[in-house]
């Protein structure tokens, strides 16, 4: 048992641990829904906000109606105003939330500029 099965199953166990770690890392949606304190947001949400803010700033160079925002990882009122401007430009409902349609609009405008 210890000389055959365990050495052969090390790769399988390593992959299972890796998948568990990646799945746990990608579980940012619950934090998005339940954590409202900006001091306690996980790294994934801060990185997502920084990515959105960076793309909004790049888009704002071509579209002056979109205000520039600070890339601080905090989804505050300035970021929400820029998202609303993108939603207005794309003809989407102006909620200020970055859902799938708004995300696609931001990415499309960003890729258009690059």
PyMOL commands that set and color helices and strands:
alter all, ss='L'
color gray80, all
select helices_A, chain A and resi 5-25+29-34+38-40+43-60+77-90+100-113
alter helices_A, ss='H'
color red, helices_A
deselect
rebuild
show_as cartoon
